[in-house]
Amino acid sequence: MKKTVAVLMILLACLTMVSAENITKVAVLDYSRILSAFYKDSQAVRELEELKDEFQEESLKIQDKIKILEARKLDAENDGENSKSLELDNEIFKKKNYLRDFIRVKNAQLSEMNKSLSQNMTLVNEINEEIQYVAESNGYSLIFKKSDPSLLWWNYEVDITDQVLQRLMSRIR
């Protein structure tokens, strides 16, 4: 009986070791960060960054105008100027709609530029080679983009972005 228990324990230990080797390791990668960090000098990336900055600046200007109008509306309401308050409310409504449309259009432009940048095949192949190297070197079976909408959570430890960037940067040197 004791021998049977000992044999079962040894078999269980062996099965545990074998099954531990079959665990699927998963990693995430910030693809857009790699594009912007590794290809800083490319014209397309610079244009994309400039467009992002312009978009942010213009968006903040519109938001500031809305805040000023809201403050003026509040003053008009406090002063009992209902017609001026309604007029300002209408202007605020128009500005907010404009801001919403502006953000939608600019985000579409940024997305399109980012998409065209990532479709450069030489660039994609070079990045994919390094992703594959880092994944295989570290035993990862699956690599997800951080921006994947079906990726709900990940631990920082599975983010291989920095490792891939280091390998890409070592190609330049």
C-alpha positions as semicolon CSV with decimal commas, in nm:
position;residue;x (nm);y (nm);z (nm)
1;M;0,000;0,000;0,000
2;K;0,281;0,240;0,091
3;K;0,460;0,155;-0,233
4;T;0,143;0,226;-0,432
5;V;0,101;0,566;-0,265
6;A;0,470;0,646;-0,325
7;V;0,443;0,545;-0,693
8;L;0,127;0,754;-0,730
9;M;0,302;1,053;-0,572
10;I;0,597;1,018;-0,810
11;L;0,363;0,985;-1,109
12;L;0,170;1,292;-0,993
13;A;0,493;1,489;-0,956
14;C;0,603;1,386;-1,307
15;L;0,267;1,478;-1,457
16;T;0,281;1,815;-1,283
17;M;0,626;1,883;-1,428
18;V;0,516;1,776;-1,778
19;S;0,199;1,982;-1,767
20;A;0,390;2,284;-1,634
21;E;0,595;2,283;-1,953
22;N;0,276;2,306;-2,159
23;I;0,152;2,628;-2,000
24;T;0,082;2,889;-2,262
25;K;0,266;3,213;-2,195
26;V;0,101;3,527;-2,321
27;A;0,250;3,875;-2,368
28;V;0,126;4,218;-2,472
29;L;0,294;4,473;-2,693
30;D;0,236;4,847;-2,737
31;Y;0,273;4,855;-3,116
32;S;0,210;5,227;-3,156
33;R;0,481;5,302;-2,898
34;I;0,727;5,094;-3,097
35;L;0,638;5,281;-3,415
36;S;0,682;5,620;-3,257
37;A;0,995;5,534;-3,056
38;F;1,188;5,337;-3,314
39;Y;1,097;5,543;-3,615
40;K;1,128;5,887;-3,457
41;D;1,321;6,018;-3,756
42;S;1,074;5,915;-4,021
43;Q;0,872;6,191;-4,186
44;A;0,541;6,009;-4,143
45;V;0,588;5,971;-3,768
46;R;0,683;6,338;-3,732
47;E;0,373;6,440;-3,926
48;L;0,159;6,216;-3,710
49;E;0,306;6,365;-3,391
50;E;0,256;6,720;-3,524
51;L;-0,106;6,643;-3,610
52;K;-0,160;6,499;-3,261
53;D;-0,014;6,814;-3,104
54;E;-0,224;7,045;-3,324
55;F;-0,534;6,842;-3,248
56;Q;-0,468;6,859;-2,873
57;E;-0,401;7,232;-2,885
58;E;-0,712;7,311;-3,089
59;S;-0,925;7,085;-2,872
60;L;-0,807;7,267;-2,557
61;K;-0,883;7,606;-2,717
62;I;-1,240;7,498;-2,795
63;Q;-1,285;7,361;-2,443
64;D;-1,159;7,690;-2,298
65;K;-1,410;7,883;-2,512
66;I;-1,689;7,658;-2,385
67;K;-1,584;7,719;-2,024
68;I;-1,585;8,096;-2,082
69;L;-1,933;8,077;-2,236
70;E;-2,056;7,864;-1,946
71;A;-1,923;8,121;-1,698
72;R;-2,091;8,403;-1,892
73;K;-2,417;8,204;-1,898
74;L;-2,399;8,152;-1,521
75;D;-2,344;8,527;-1,473
76;A;-2,642;8,602;-1,698
77;E;-2,861;8,359;-1,502
78;N;-2,750;8,514;-1,172
79;D;-2,827;8,861;-1,309
80;G;-3,173;8,746;-1,424
81;E;-3,096;8,796;-1,794
82;N;-3,293;8,498;-1,925
83;S;-3,274;8,586;-2,295
84;K;-2,895;8,628;-2,280
85;S;-2,871;8,303;-2,084
86;L;-3,071;8,119;-2,353
87;E;-2,858;8,273;-2,626
88;L;-2,540;8,163;-2,450
89;D;-2,688;7,818;-2,387
90;N;-2,751;7,783;-2,762
91;E;-2,394;7,895;-2,839
92;I;-2,256;7,646;-2,584
93;F;-2,463;7,370;-2,743
94;K;-2,322;7,455;-3,088
95;K;-1,963;7,467;-2,958
96;K;-2,000;7,130;-2,784
97;N;-2,138;6,975;-3,103
98;Y;-1,853;7,127;-3,300
99;L;-1,601;6,991;-3,048
100;R;-1,756;6,643;-3,065
101;D;-1,742;6,647;-3,448
102;F;-1,391;6,792;-3,445
103;I;-1,270;6,514;-3,215
104;R;-1,439;6,247;-3,428
105;V;-1,286;6,376;-3,753
106;K;-0,937;6,429;-3,608
107;N;-0,936;6,088;-3,443
108;A;-1,030;5,933;-3,778
109;Q;-0,743;6,122;-3,945
110;L;-0,496;6,013;-3,677
111;S;-0,617;5,657;-3,700
112;E;-0,579;5,655;-4,078
113;M;-0,227;5,799;-4,059
114;N;-0,131;5,546;-3,793
115;K;-0,277;5,267;-4,004
116;S;-0,087;5,370;-4,317
117;L;0,233;5,402;-4,116
118;S;0,194;5,054;-3,973
119;Q;0,127;4,910;-4,320
120;N;0,478;4,992;-4,443
121;M;0,588;4,633;-4,511
122;T;0,961;4,680;-4,449
123;L;0,882;4,840;-4,118
124;V;0,629;4,572;-4,027
125;N;0,865;4,288;-4,119
126;E;1,148;4,434;-3,914
127;I;0,925;4,479;-3,611
128;N;0,773;4,133;-3,651
129;E;1,119;3,971;-3,664
130;E;1,209;4,126;-3,330
131;I;0,871;4,042;-3,176
132;Q;0,919;3,682;-3,285
133;Y;1,273;3,673;-3,141
134;V;1,167;3,816;-2,804
135;A;0,861;3,589;-2,791
136;E;1,056;3,273;-2,872
137;S;1,346;3,368;-2,642
138;N;1,109;3,414;-2,350
139;G;0,878;3,123;-2,427
140;Y;0,570;3,326;-2,521
141;S;0,309;3,148;-2,730
142;L;0,079;3,445;-2,792
143;I;0,142;3,818;-2,830
144;F;-0,148;4,065;-2,817
145;K;-0,149;4,432;-2,909
146;K;-0,223;4,643;-2,602
147;S;-0,478;4,832;-2,807
148;D;-0,678;4,513;-2,879
149;P;-1,031;4,585;-2,755
150;S;-1,081;4,225;-2,645
151;L;-0,777;4,247;-2,418
152;L;-0,936;4,332;-2,085
153;W;-0,643;4,312;-1,844
154;W;-0,274;4,230;-1,837
155;N;0,004;4,232;-1,586
156;Y;0,294;4,471;-1,650
157;E;0,532;4,175;-1,640
158;V;0,396;4,037;-1,969
159;D;0,454;4,362;-2,160
160;I;0,743;4,295;-2,399
161;T;0,742;4,638;-2,564
162;D;1,068;4,750;-2,403
163;Q;1,246;4,428;-2,497
164;V;1,141;4,462;-2,861
165;L;1,242;4,829;-2,864
166;Q;1,586;4,742;-2,725
167;R;1,639;4,486;-3,000
168;L;1,525;4,731;-3,269
169;M;1,749;5,004;-3,131
170;S;2,047;4,765;-3,126
171;R;2,003;4,727;-3,505
172;I;2,064;5,100;-3,548
173;R;2,387;5,107;-3,351
